[in-house]
Every structure is written in structure tokens, then in C-alpha cells.
Amino acid sequence: MCGIIGYVGNKSALPVLQRALKRLEYRGYDSAGVAILQDGRFKVVKQPGKVEKLNALLDSMPIDGNLGLGHTRWATHGEVNEINAHPHWDCKQEIMVVHNGIIENYKLLRKELEDKGHKFLSQTDTEIIAHLIEEYYTHTLEEAVIKVLSKIKGTYAFVVVSQQEPEKLVGARLLSPLILGLGKDGYYLASDPTALLDETRLVVYLDDGDVVVVKKDGFQILDFKGQPKRKASSEIQWDFSTPDKAGYPHFMLKEIYEQPEVVKRNITKYIRAEEISLSIDENILREVKHLWIVACGTAYHAGLISEYLIERWAKIPVTVDTSSEFRYRDAVLEENTVFICISQSGETADT
């Protein structure tokens, strides 16, 4: 899961991005980067490794501006290195983009753009977004973005900025989360509400098919056809402390040792009068002939454990499959088959 943060407002953007990237660490990442608009040009700093390392480097650099993007990358296309880290840019380095998701037809689009003279630097699918915007950018940034959305296929949440419109963020989402933060000193776009908690608790949760245009003095939400939409704001009521290792040398080791408590908490929610109640009609359960569990990554591992337990206790045959493979199969399904589809994040390719 990649992490996204964008800011435009009256404050210095860099500290905002640094705080947000620190909060986004829990999502997992292999590299991080920022782009700040300073004196009419973008200053880009990105590198593989920890956010802490990036922030230390940024603290030593004279960077200041009121508009910027930040990103934590979890590699899907291309190796882990500086050039593949986000933000990515167009041929003139005037357009910057950060992205979470997968552009499935990026190879075809890249070839089309290369045939038109575009030069690519990275191995990523994200870079084609910046070049496509450059190709269609004749009037406003949001108009170019809407044209790009008709070309790309896949899942995405991305935020783009341009030197030509130095006080504007444009974001779009389809099957990946994007949240608009409303602050006293500016506006924010993030992939995760936790990234905003140091700045504001007033947010707008964008829907699939939304395009948002954000300026210092306000915002507008559009659909993919450019028609305005109205959405209500809401307040984040919960607290989320910055993840720490709680004395363990690694987050992974911490999570391994947390498993018994996590299982206990989850089961406790469903215990009624010393019995586990799933709020599912028993008559439906009796009709189940086969159970499929479809998931990816750690969710797939949870499915494998469930296979053992369900077959032992419920005596129902269980098949566990990887979701990225299942979508291409012609699975033979019998009547009264039930599917349990698990996603660890709700936003990655398995979803």
C-alpha cells in the first residue's frame, strides 16, 4: 500500500508532509519522497529507505513553499531505487504526481507516448500519468486529468500538481481511497485519514469516480465527466497514536507477538452467552456445500488457517485461492457454494 499526502495553503508545506509521512509508515513501504513548489520550480527529494532518513535529509535542506506532495512507496512496478520512488514528473519536470494503485494498461500507453516523443526515466506505471497529463494539458489541470481518466485502466488514487497553476492540487480516485482534509490554514489530500490527524479532523471522504480540485481558498468536487458534485464533510472521532515498535526491533516481530491478543479481541466481539454468534441464519449455514476463501498476502495466510479450522469444526469442504489468480480462472462451482473474500487493506490489487 502506497501512502499519499498533498497540501496547499498558507503554512510551510514541508513540515506538513514530514508529519504525514511519519504517520503513513504503518502501511508498509520501501521508499519515500516529496516535491515542494519553491520560487516557481519543484524541488524534489526522494530515496529508498526509511522516512526517518528522508526527513533527516530534508531538515538539512533550505526548502520552503506552500504547496507540495509526499509519498511512501510499496513497489509493484520496477525495483526499489531513487528514480522509481515518487513523485514522478513529465518531460519538462513541470507536472508532479503521486499515486497509489496499479495502472493495468501502462505498457500500451507508455509505448504510445514514446512514439510521440515522451522520454521516461523510471520503470513505474505511475510515470505515465504525468506524461499523459502533459499531453492533454491545454487549458486547466483538472480538464487534463479528466481526459487522462478515460485512457487509464486499473485502480488508482492520485494527486497531481503543476507549475502552471501553482496554488492547485487535483486528485482522482477509483478503487483506492482518497480523503480531502479541510483545515484552517489550507487543504489536504491523503490516502489515509491517519495522515491528517496532526492537521485537521474535518474531512470529506471521496467516492469512486470523484475528481477534486483544491485551492488555497476552497475546493470543488467533480465527476469523471467534469460535472460538479456536492458532498458533506464529517469529523474524525477516533484517535490513532503514531505506530511504534513497543520495544520490539521490528514492526513484523511486534505484529507476530500481538496475534494472540488480536484473535482474542476479535472472537470476544461475537461471544453471546458463552457461544460464538455470527449473526448468520442457521438454515443458510446448513445449506452450504462448499466454501471458497479468496485473498492475497497475509489475508491469504489467514484463509489457510481458516481452512483447517472450518473443515475440522464445521465439516464443510474449503478451497483457498489467491485472488489475483482466481479472477482469471474458470472455476467449477457447485450449487450452494459460499465465498469469503478477504482483503487486509481494502485497497490493494486483491480487492
KOLBALO-738240 format. One record per residue (C-alpha): residue in one letter; x, y, z. Coordinates in nm, 2 decimals. Example, Ala and Ser with C-alpha at 12.3 -4.5 7.8 and 13.67 -1.06 7.14 Angstrom:
<recs>
rec residuo a xx 1.23 yy -0.45 zz 0.78
rec residuo s xx 1.37 yy -0.11 zz 0.71
</recs>
This chain:
<recs>
rec residuo m xx 0.00 yy 0.00 zz 0.00
rec residuo c xx 0.14 yy 0.33 zz -0.10
rec residuo g xx 0.08 yy 0.64 zz 0.11
rec residuo i xx -0.02 yy 0.98 zz -0.04
rec residuo i xx -0.02 yy 1.33 zz 0.11
rec residuo g xx -0.08 yy 1.66 zz -0.07
rec residuo y xx -0.11 yy 2.02 zz 0.08
rec residuo v xx -0.19 yy 2.37 zz -0.04
rec residuo g xx -0.24 yy 2.66 zz 0.19
rec residuo n xx -0.08 yy 2.93 zz 0.39
rec residuo k xx 0.16 yy 2.72 zz 0.60
rec residuo s xx 0.50 yy 2.58 zz 0.50
rec residuo a xx 0.42 yy 2.26 zz 0.32
rec residuo l xx 0.74 yy 2.06 zz 0.42
rec residuo p xx 0.66 yy 2.01 zz 0.79
rec residuo v xx 0.31 yy 1.90 zz 0.70
rec residuo l xx 0.44 yy 1.64 zz 0.46
rec residuo q xx 0.70 yy 1.52 zz 0.70
rec residuo r xx 0.45 yy 1.46 zz 0.98
rec residuo a xx 0.21 yy 1.29 zz 0.74
rec residuo l xx 0.47 yy 1.06 zz 0.60
rec residuo k xx 0.57 yy 0.96 zz 0.95
rec residuo r xx 0.21 yy 0.86 zz 1.02
rec residuo l xx 0.18 yy 0.67 zz 0.70
rec residuo e xx 0.47 yy 0.44 zz 0.79
rec residuo y xx 0.25 yy 0.17 zz 0.93
rec residuo r xx 0.11 yy 0.10 zz 0.58
rec residuo g xx 0.45 yy -0.05 zz 0.48
rec residuo y xx 0.68 yy 0.10 zz 0.23
rec residuo d xx 1.03 yy 0.07 zz 0.07
rec residuo s xx 1.10 yy 0.43 zz -0.03
rec residuo a xx 0.96 yy 0.78 zz 0.02
rec residuo g xx 0.98 yy 1.13 zz -0.14
rec residuo v xx 0.84 yy 1.48 zz -0.15
rec residuo a xx 0.80 yy 1.76 zz -0.41
rec residuo i xx 0.77 yy 2.12 zz -0.29
rec residuo l xx 0.70 yy 2.42 zz -0.52
rec residuo q xx 0.96 yy 2.68 zz -0.43
rec residuo d xx 1.01 yy 3.00 zz -0.63
rec residuo g xx 0.81 yy 2.87 zz -0.92
rec residuo r xx 1.00 yy 2.54 zz -0.96
rec residuo f xx 0.96 yy 2.20 zz -0.80
rec residuo k xx 1.23 yy 2.08 zz -0.55
rec residuo v xx 1.21 yy 1.70 zz -0.54
rec residuo v xx 1.38 yy 1.48 zz -0.28
rec residuo k xx 1.32 yy 1.11 zz -0.28
rec residuo q xx 1.51 yy 0.80 zz -0.19
rec residuo p xx 1.48 yy 0.43 zz -0.09
rec residuo g xx 1.47 yy 0.35 zz 0.28
rec residuo k xx 1.31 yy 0.49 zz 0.59
rec residuo v xx 1.10 yy 0.81 zz 0.63
rec residuo e xx 1.33 yy 0.90 zz 0.92
rec residuo k xx 1.62 yy 0.90 zz 0.68
rec residuo l xx 1.44 yy 1.12 zz 0.43
rec residuo n xx 1.32 yy 1.36 zz 0.70
rec residuo a xx 1.68 yy 1.40 zz 0.83
rec residuo l xx 1.79 yy 1.49 zz 0.48
rec residuo l xx 1.51 yy 1.73 zz 0.43
rec residuo d xx 1.59 yy 1.90 zz 0.76
rec residuo s xx 1.93 yy 1.99 zz 0.63
rec residuo m xx 1.80 yy 2.14 zz 0.31
rec residuo p xx 1.67 yy 2.50 zz 0.25
rec residuo i xx 1.33 yy 2.40 zz 0.11
rec residuo d xx 1.02 yy 2.61 zz 0.16
rec residuo g xx 0.68 yy 2.66 zz -0.02
rec residuo n xx 0.31 yy 2.65 zz 0.04
rec residuo l xx 0.23 yy 2.36 zz -0.20
rec residuo g xx 0.37 yy 2.01 zz -0.20
rec residuo l xx 0.33 yy 1.63 zz -0.24
rec residuo g xx 0.46 yy 1.34 zz -0.03
rec residuo h xx 0.46 yy 0.97 zz -0.09
rec residuo t xx 0.56 yy 0.64 zz 0.06
rec residuo r xx 0.61 yy 0.37 zz -0.20
rec residuo w xx 0.55 yy -0.01 zz -0.19
rec residuo a xx 0.70 yy -0.13 zz -0.51
rec residuo t xx 0.48 yy -0.30 zz -0.77
rec residuo h xx 0.64 yy -0.20 zz -1.09
rec residuo g xx 1.02 yy -0.16 zz -1.10
rec residuo e xx 1.29 yy -0.21 zz -0.85
rec residuo v xx 1.34 yy -0.02 zz -0.52
rec residuo n xx 1.56 yy 0.28 zz -0.60
rec residuo e xx 1.55 yy 0.66 zz -0.61
rec residuo i xx 1.43 yy 0.70 zz -0.96
rec residuo n xx 1.13 yy 0.47 zz -0.91
rec residuo a xx 1.03 yy 0.64 zz -0.59
rec residuo h xx 0.75 yy 0.90 zz -0.61
rec residuo p xx 0.68 yy 1.18 zz -0.70
rec residuo h xx 0.71 yy 1.13 zz -1.08
rec residuo w xx 0.71 yy 1.40 zz -1.34
rec residuo d xx 0.66 yy 1.49 zz -1.71
rec residuo c xx 0.93 yy 1.57 zz -1.97
rec residuo k xx 0.97 yy 1.93 zz -1.85
rec residuo q xx 0.95 yy 1.85 zz -1.48
rec residuo e xx 0.66 yy 2.09 zz -1.45
rec residuo i xx 0.39 yy 1.83 zz -1.35
rec residuo m xx 0.43 yy 1.61 zz -1.04
rec residuo v xx 0.22 yy 1.31 zz -0.94
rec residuo v xx 0.19 yy 1.07 zz -0.66
rec residuo h xx -0.02 yy 0.75 zz -0.69
rec residuo n xx -0.15 yy 0.45 zz -0.51
rec residuo g xx -0.28 yy 0.16 zz -0.72
rec residuo i xx -0.20 yy -0.02 zz -1.04
rec residuo i xx -0.24 yy 0.11 zz -1.40
rec residuo e xx -0.30 yy -0.21 zz -1.58
rec residuo n xx -0.26 yy -0.08 zz -1.94
rec residuo y xx 0.05 yy 0.13 zz -1.87
rec residuo k xx 0.28 yy -0.06 zz -2.11
rec residuo l xx 0.05 yy 0.02 zz -2.40
rec residuo l xx 0.01 yy 0.38 zz -2.30
rec residuo r xx 0.38 yy 0.42 zz -2.25
rec residuo k xx 0.45 yy 0.29 zz -2.60
rec residuo e xx 0.20 yy 0.54 zz -2.74
rec residuo l xx 0.36 yy 0.82 zz -2.55
rec residuo e xx 0.72 yy 0.72 zz -2.65
rec residuo d xx 0.61 yy 0.72 zz -3.01
rec residuo k xx 0.51 yy 1.08 zz -2.96
rec residuo g xx 0.85 yy 1.17 zz -2.83
rec residuo h xx 0.80 yy 1.14 zz -2.45
rec residuo k xx 1.11 yy 1.03 zz -2.25
rec residuo f xx 1.06 yy 0.81 zz -1.95
rec residuo l xx 1.30 yy 0.78 zz -1.66
rec residuo s xx 1.15 yy 0.51 zz -1.43
rec residuo q xx 1.01 yy 0.16 zz -1.46
rec residuo t xx 0.69 yy 0.25 zz -1.29
rec residuo d xx 0.33 yy 0.26 zz -1.41
rec residuo t xx 0.27 yy 0.59 zz -1.23
rec residuo e xx 0.50 yy 0.80 zz -1.46
rec residuo i xx 0.26 yy 0.76 zz -1.75
rec residuo i xx 0.00 yy 0.96 zz -1.56
rec residuo a xx 0.23 yy 1.27 zz -1.56
rec residuo h xx 0.31 yy 1.23 zz -1.93
rec residuo l xx -0.05 yy 1.18 zz -2.02
rec residuo i xx -0.14 yy 1.50 zz -1.84
rec residuo e xx 0.14 yy 1.68 zz -2.02
rec residuo e xx -0.01 yy 1.55 zz -2.35
rec residuo y xx -0.36 yy 1.67 zz -2.27
rec residuo y xx -0.28 yy 1.99 zz -2.08
rec residuo t xx -0.41 yy 2.27 zz -2.29
rec residuo h xx -0.64 yy 2.46 zz -2.05
rec residuo t xx -0.68 yy 2.36 zz -1.69
rec residuo l xx -0.51 yy 2.08 zz -1.49
rec residuo e xx -0.85 yy 1.93 zz -1.39
rec residuo e xx -0.96 yy 1.91 zz -1.76
rec residuo a xx -0.63 yy 1.73 zz -1.85
rec residuo v xx -0.68 yy 1.49 zz -1.56
rec residuo i xx -1.04 yy 1.41 zz -1.67
rec residuo k xx -0.91 yy 1.33 zz -2.02
rec residuo v xx -0.64 yy 1.10 zz -1.87
rec residuo l xx -0.90 yy 0.91 zz -1.67
rec residuo s xx -1.07 yy 0.80 zz -1.99
rec residuo k xx -0.74 yy 0.64 zz -2.10
rec residuo i xx -0.61 yy 0.46 zz -1.80
rec residuo k xx -0.74 yy 0.13 zz -1.67
rec residuo g xx -0.69 yy -0.02 zz -1.32
rec residuo t xx -0.71 yy 0.11 zz -0.97
rec residuo y xx -0.58 yy 0.44 zz -0.85
rec residuo a xx -0.59 yy 0.73 zz -0.62
rec residuo f xx -0.35 yy 1.00 zz -0.74
rec residuo v xx -0.28 yy 1.37 zz -0.67
rec residuo v xx -0.11 yy 1.60 zz -0.93
rec residuo v xx 0.03 yy 1.95 zz -0.92
rec residuo s xx 0.16 yy 2.18 zz -1.19
rec residuo q xx 0.39 yy 2.48 zz -1.20
rec residuo q xx 0.15 yy 2.65 zz -1.44
rec residuo e xx -0.12 yy 2.65 zz -1.17
rec residuo p xx 0.09 yy 2.70 zz -0.85
rec residuo e xx -0.19 yy 2.71 zz -0.60
rec residuo k xx -0.38 yy 2.40 zz -0.70
rec residuo l xx -0.40 yy 2.03 zz -0.62
rec residuo v xx -0.61 yy 1.79 zz -0.84
rec residuo g xx -0.69 yy 1.44 zz -0.71
rec residuo a xx -0.89 yy 1.15 zz -0.85
rec residuo r xx -0.98 yy 0.80 zz -0.72
rec residuo l xx -1.11 yy 0.47 zz -0.85
rec residuo l xx -1.10 yy 0.17 zz -0.61
rec residuo s xx -0.83 yy 0.33 zz -0.40
rec residuo p xx -0.91 yy 0.56 zz -0.11
rec residuo l xx -0.85 yy 0.94 zz -0.12
rec residuo i xx -0.96 yy 1.18 zz 0.16
rec residuo l xx -0.99 yy 1.56 zz 0.15
rec residuo g xx -0.89 yy 1.74 zz 0.47
rec residuo l xx -1.03 yy 2.08 zz 0.55
rec residuo g xx -0.80 yy 2.29 zz 0.77
rec residuo k xx -0.79 yy 2.65 zz 0.89
rec residuo d xx -0.46 yy 2.71 zz 0.71
rec residuo g xx -0.52 yy 2.51 zz 0.40
rec residuo y xx -0.64 yy 2.19 zz 0.24
rec residuo y xx -0.50 yy 1.84 zz 0.23
rec residuo l xx -0.54 yy 1.52 zz 0.01
rec residuo a xx -0.44 yy 1.19 zz 0.16
rec residuo s xx -0.48 yy 0.82 zz 0.11
rec residuo d xx -0.55 yy 0.76 zz 0.47
rec residuo p xx -0.72 yy 0.97 zz 0.74
rec residuo t xx -0.44 yy 0.90 zz 0.99
rec residuo a xx -0.21 yy 1.12 zz 0.77
rec residuo l xx -0.43 yy 1.42 zz 0.85
rec residuo l xx -0.47 yy 1.39 zz 1.23
rec residuo d xx -0.19 yy 1.63 zz 1.31
rec residuo e xx -0.35 yy 1.90 zz 1.09
rec residuo t xx -0.73 yy 1.86 zz 1.09
rec residuo r xx -1.02 yy 1.63 zz 1.18
rec residuo l xx -1.27 yy 1.77 zz 0.93
rec residuo v xx -1.27 yy 1.56 zz 0.62
rec residuo v xx -1.46 yy 1.47 zz 0.30
rec residuo y xx -1.44 yy 1.10 zz 0.20
rec residuo l xx -1.42 yy 1.10 zz -0.18
rec residuo d xx -1.61 yy 0.83 zz -0.37
rec residuo d xx -1.50 yy 0.62 zz -0.67
rec residuo g xx -1.53 yy 0.84 zz -0.98
rec residuo d xx -1.46 yy 1.16 zz -0.79
rec residuo v xx -1.22 yy 1.43 zz -0.91
rec residuo v xx -1.13 yy 1.70 zz -0.66
rec residuo v xx -0.99 yy 2.04 zz -0.74
rec residuo v xx -0.82 yy 2.20 zz -0.43
rec residuo k xx -0.70 yy 2.56 zz -0.40
rec residuo k xx -0.59 yy 2.78 zz -0.10
rec residuo d xx -0.93 yy 2.93 zz -0.07
rec residuo g xx -1.16 yy 2.63 zz -0.14
rec residuo f xx -1.23 yy 2.31 zz -0.33
rec residuo q xx -1.47 yy 2.16 zz -0.59
rec residuo i xx -1.56 yy 1.80 zz -0.64
rec residuo l xx -1.64 yy 1.68 zz -0.99
rec residuo d xx -1.74 yy 1.35 zz -1.15
rec residuo f xx -1.53 yy 1.19 zz -1.43
rec residuo k xx -1.74 yy 1.39 zz -1.68
rec residuo g xx -1.65 yy 1.72 zz -1.52
rec residuo q xx -1.99 yy 1.78 zz -1.36
rec residuo p xx -1.99 yy 1.94 zz -1.01
rec residuo k xx -2.09 yy 1.72 zz -0.71
rec residuo r xx -2.19 yy 1.81 zz -0.36
rec residuo k xx -2.05 yy 1.60 zz -0.06
rec residuo a xx -2.09 yy 1.66 zz 0.31
rec residuo s xx -1.79 yy 1.68 zz 0.54
rec residuo s xx -1.75 yy 1.47 zz 0.85
rec residuo e xx -1.54 yy 1.48 zz 1.16
rec residuo i xx -1.29 yy 1.21 zz 1.25
rec residuo q xx -1.39 yy 1.10 zz 1.60
rec residuo w xx -1.13 yy 0.84 zz 1.67
rec residuo d xx -0.77 yy 0.87 zz 1.78
rec residuo f xx -0.48 yy 0.69 zz 1.62
rec residuo s xx -0.15 yy 0.71 zz 1.80
rec residuo t xx 0.16 yy 0.70 zz 1.59
rec residuo p xx 0.26 yy 0.34 zz 1.55
rec residuo d xx 0.57 yy 0.24 zz 1.74
rec residuo k xx 0.76 yy -0.09 zz 1.79
rec residuo a xx 0.67 yy -0.12 zz 2.16
rec residuo g xx 1.02 yy -0.23 zz 2.24
rec residuo y xx 1.05 yy -0.48 zz 1.95
rec residuo p xx 1.33 yy -0.44 zz 1.70
rec residuo h xx 1.08 yy -0.46 zz 1.40
rec residuo f xx 0.71 yy -0.40 zz 1.33
rec residuo m xx 0.68 yy -0.75 zz 1.19
rec residuo l xx 0.80 yy -0.91 zz 1.52
rec residuo k xx 0.57 yy -0.69 zz 1.71
rec residuo e xx 0.27 yy -0.79 zz 1.50
rec residuo i xx 0.36 yy -1.16 zz 1.54
rec residuo y xx 0.36 yy -1.14 zz 1.91
rec residuo e xx 0.04 yy -0.94 zz 1.91
rec residuo q xx -0.15 yy -1.22 zz 1.73
rec residuo p xx -0.30 yy -1.40 zz 2.04
rec residuo e xx -0.44 yy -1.07 zz 2.17
rec residuo v xx -0.58 yy -0.98 zz 1.83
rec residuo v xx -0.75 yy -1.32 zz 1.79
rec residuo k xx -0.89 yy -1.29 zz 2.15
rec residuo r xx -1.03 yy -0.94 zz 2.08
rec residuo n xx -1.20 yy -1.05 zz 1.75
rec residuo i xx -1.36 yy -1.36 zz 1.90
rec residuo t xx -1.48 yy -1.17 zz 2.21
rec residuo k xx -1.70 yy -0.95 zz 1.99
rec residuo y xx -1.90 yy -1.25 zz 1.87
rec residuo i xx -1.94 yy -1.43 zz 2.20
rec residuo r xx -2.30 yy -1.44 zz 2.33
rec residuo a xx -2.39 yy -1.65 zz 2.64
rec residuo e xx -2.07 yy -1.85 zz 2.61
rec residuo e xx -2.14 yy -1.93 zz 2.24
rec residuo i xx -2.00 yy -1.77 zz 1.93
rec residuo s xx -2.27 yy -1.59 zz 1.73
rec residuo l xx -2.20 yy -1.48 zz 1.38
rec residuo s xx -2.55 yy -1.34 zz 1.31
rec residuo i xx -2.59 yy -1.57 zz 1.02
rec residuo d xx -2.91 yy -1.77 zz 0.97
rec residuo e xx -2.85 yy -2.13 zz 1.07
rec residuo n xx -3.07 yy -2.25 zz 0.79
rec residuo i xx -2.84 yy -2.08 zz 0.54
rec residuo l xx -2.53 yy -2.24 zz 0.70
rec residuo r xx -2.69 yy -2.59 zz 0.68
rec residuo e xx -2.73 yy -2.55 zz 0.30
rec residuo v xx -2.36 yy -2.47 zz 0.24
rec residuo k xx -2.19 yy -2.74 zz 0.04
rec residuo h xx -1.86 yy -2.58 zz -0.03
rec residuo l xx -1.67 yy -2.28 zz 0.09
rec residuo w xx -1.42 yy -2.08 zz -0.11
rec residuo i xx -1.18 yy -1.83 zz 0.06
rec residuo v xx -1.02 yy -1.58 zz -0.18
rec residuo a xx -0.75 yy -1.35 zz -0.06
rec residuo c xx -0.39 yy -1.22 zz -0.11
rec residuo g xx -0.08 yy -1.19 zz 0.10
rec residuo t xx -0.13 yy -1.21 zz 0.47
rec residuo a xx -0.51 yy -1.23 zz 0.42
rec residuo y xx -0.44 yy -1.55 zz 0.21
rec residuo h xx -0.24 yy -1.69 zz 0.51
rec residuo a xx -0.54 yy -1.62 zz 0.73
rec residuo g xx -0.75 yy -1.81 zz 0.48
rec residuo l xx -0.53 yy -2.11 zz 0.50
rec residuo i xx -0.56 yy -2.12 zz 0.88
rec residuo s xx -0.94 yy -2.08 zz 0.84
rec residuo e xx -0.94 yy -2.38 zz 0.61
rec residuo y xx -0.81 yy -2.61 zz 0.88
rec residuo l xx -1.05 yy -2.48 zz 1.14
rec residuo i xx -1.36 yy -2.47 zz 0.93
rec residuo e xx -1.31 yy -2.82 zz 0.80
rec residuo r xx -1.24 yy -2.95 zz 1.15
rec residuo w xx -1.53 yy -2.79 zz 1.32
rec residuo a xx -1.80 yy -2.73 zz 1.05
rec residuo k xx -1.71 yy -3.04 zz 0.83
rec residuo i xx -1.75 yy -2.82 zz 0.52
rec residuo p xx -1.50 yy -2.86 zz 0.23
rec residuo v xx -1.29 yy -2.54 zz 0.19
rec residuo t xx -1.08 yy -2.42 zz -0.10
rec residuo v xx -0.84 yy -2.13 zz -0.06
rec residuo d xx -0.72 yy -1.94 zz -0.36
rec residuo t xx -0.51 yy -1.63 zz -0.44
rec residuo s xx -0.74 yy -1.36 zz -0.56
rec residuo s xx -0.50 yy -1.23 zz -0.82
rec residuo e xx -0.51 yy -1.57 zz -0.98
rec residuo f xx -0.88 yy -1.66 zz -0.91
rec residuo r xx -1.01 yy -1.37 zz -1.13
rec residuo y xx -0.86 yy -1.54 zz -1.44
rec residuo r xx -0.98 yy -1.90 zz -1.36
rec residuo d xx -1.28 yy -2.08 zz -1.49
rec residuo a xx -1.35 yy -2.23 zz -1.16
rec residuo v xx -1.60 yy -2.52 zz -1.14
rec residuo l xx -1.85 yy -2.41 zz -0.88
rec residuo e xx -2.13 yy -2.64 zz -0.74
rec residuo e xx -2.46 yy -2.52 zz -0.61
rec residuo n xx -2.48 yy -2.37 zz -0.26
rec residuo t xx -2.11 yy -2.26 zz -0.27
rec residuo v xx -2.03 yy -1.97 zz -0.04
rec residuo f xx -1.74 yy -1.72 zz -0.10
rec residuo i xx -1.54 yy -1.54 zz 0.17
rec residuo c xx -1.33 yy -1.27 zz 0.02
rec residuo i xx -1.07 yy -1.12 zz 0.25
rec residuo s xx -0.86 yy -0.80 zz 0.19
rec residuo q xx -0.61 yy -0.69 zz 0.45
rec residuo s xx -0.63 yy -0.32 zz 0.34
rec residuo g xx -0.94 yy -0.29 zz 0.13
rec residuo e xx -0.74 yy -0.11 zz -0.14
rec residuo t xx -0.47 yy -0.33 zz -0.29
rec residuo a xx -0.48 yy -0.53 zz -0.61
rec residuo d xx -0.65 yy -0.82 zz -0.45
rec residuo t xx -0.96 yy -0.60 zz -0.37
</recs>
